[in-house]
Amino acid sequence: MNSEINDKLRLLPSIDALLIAAFSCGELSKYSAKLLTAVLREVVAKARQDIQNGENISISKEDFLNKARCRLDKIINLNLHRVINATGVVLHTNLGRAPLSKRARQAVRGIISNYSSLEYNIADGQRGSRHAHVADAFRQLTGAEDALVVNNNAAAILLIMSSLAKEKEVIVSRGELVEIGGSFRIPDVLKESGAHLVEVGTTNRTHLSDYEKAITPRTAAILKVHTSNYRIIGFTNCPPIDQLAKLAREHNLPLVEDLGSGTLIPLEFGDEPTVKGRLESGVDVVAFSGDKLLGSAQAGIILGLAKYIAPLKTHPLARAVRIDKLSLAALEGTLKDYQLGYPLLDVPVLHMLHQSKDELHDKARGLTAALMPLEKEGWGIEIIPVHSMPGGGSFPAVALESFGVAVISPLESAASLEKKLRNRCLPIITRIEDNKIVIDVRCLFNSDIEEIAKAFFELAHH
Ligand SMILES: *Cc1c(COP(=O)(O)O)cnc(C)c1O
């Protein structure tokens, strides 16, 4: 090792000296001595390594303290935090799917720092059931006899099949053996549950007689799966749901349906069946997500005939997939939005999906107005028509008309801007089209407009 390197190593400040310096600096003195020591050791060890590798690095105390500050910021700042969704994808699974409504947030806030009636029946002063809190609301909103809520829809399907069909046969159309992404595949979930999959029909056509011929004494259920994320078009067939329900009833079999998104109200676009409609058509048990079109917290909602839901409640898996109290509180709050009658206004994802073109255009105008000062500096800012996706693996055939604000910098590429917008403390997730940043306004809240303008001014002036 050459002597220059040795000299430099010898000059490295001691941990004690750095600690004293750290404690005399107001900002760092808020951390415990233990944490500061650990972090300072790390940065000094890294410096020692760099010097040995022949790198020319600063060894001033101030620089070490700055490096420690960076590391401490990473520890103190939350990794899971808010982002601004400028992609236009309403149910963006990677961005946390559904933002919660005001009532849902209030419900969560109401129990989050206190004890709650989670599994306590106040009237009787006895142990209660966590499922009871939302069962009446679901009965009222869908006509279901009973309800059970679990961790997510994938868990709901696993629980239903484990409970109703373990070591027995489940009949599924070949056109519905879907993969939902994130490795949820119907055949794999059935295998995990111990149920034996009996495929019937073909990819594009399955007839009632196909189901009928597949029924044996070993059959435990017929499973329908909503092809949420793709459509088969052209020469297709699947039997009407009421006929399939009749067939199941004649053989005393439960007809189970994985509805995927599951909407409680009819939507103004697409052809999504309502949960109530499916139950009225004779489906015995439906399962769907809490954080897709319902617009609440992550949950798997199971509704239907009490005789099929009762065994699910006591199944050993039920405990493993049970819903958390925060999600349950959010769900109850969201269901009140529906019960009170204004879900299109009160539930954010439903509101975002049903915005009128005028509303969207007004939002785009608000954003362009806020960005306008940049035009003088050579930035290009214009409103463009775009299509936004509902997302969440729903409505593959639907693209909603929306407006975007396209921004182009006089100095920087769109790729570089996109990266900087994404790497802010409050990230803004955008997309690039024609070498321009496109901000789809569909999923923006009013307060986001100001923040986006602030971000562009920062980018322009630093
Ligand atoms: C989304 C989806 C699932 C998975 O639901 P999670 O709540 O994300 O677990 C299962 N089946 C279908 C048809 C879906 O669309």
The ligand as an SDF file (V2000), in Angstrom:
LIG
                    3D

 15 15  0  0  0  0  0  0  0  0999 V2000
  -58.3110   -9.0590   -9.4680 C   0  0  0  0  0  0  0  0  0  0  0  0
  -58.8340  -10.4120   -9.5700 C   0  0  0  0  0  0  0  0  0  0  0  0
  -58.4990  -11.3840   -8.6210 C   0  0  0  0  0  0  0  0  0  0  0  0
  -57.5470  -11.0890   -7.4930 C   0  0  0  0  0  0  0  0  0  0  0  0
  -58.1130  -10.1900   -6.5750 O   0  0  0  0  0  0  0  0  0  0  0  0
  -57.2100   -9.5770   -5.4010 P   0  0  0  0  0  0  0  0  0  0  0  0
  -58.2090   -8.8220   -4.5580 O   0  0  0  0  0  0  0  0  0  0  0  0
  -56.2140   -8.7070   -6.0510 O   0  0  0  0  0  0  0  0  0  0  0  0
  -56.6050  -10.7080   -4.6730 O   0  0  0  0  0  0  0  0  0  0  0  0
  -59.0450  -12.6440   -8.7490 C   0  0  0  0  0  0  0  0  0  0  0  0
  -59.8760  -12.9410   -9.7610 N   0  0  0  0  0  0  0  0  0  0  0  0
  -60.2330  -12.0270  -10.7060 C   0  0  0  0  0  0  0  0  0  0  0  0
  -61.1410  -12.4350  -11.8140 C   0  0  0  0  0  0  0  0  0  0  0  0
  -59.7240  -10.7300  -10.6360 C   0  0  0  0  0  0  0  0  0  0  0  0
  -60.0590   -9.8270  -11.5650 O   0  0  0  0  0  0  0  0  0  0  0  0
  1  2  1  0
  2  3  1  0
  2 14  2  0
  3  4  1  0
  3 10  2  0
  4  5  1  0
  5  6  1  0
  6  7  2  0
  6  8  1  0
  6  9  1  0
 10 11  1  0
 11 12  2  0
 12 13  1  0
 12 14  1  0
 14 15  1  0
M  END
$$$$
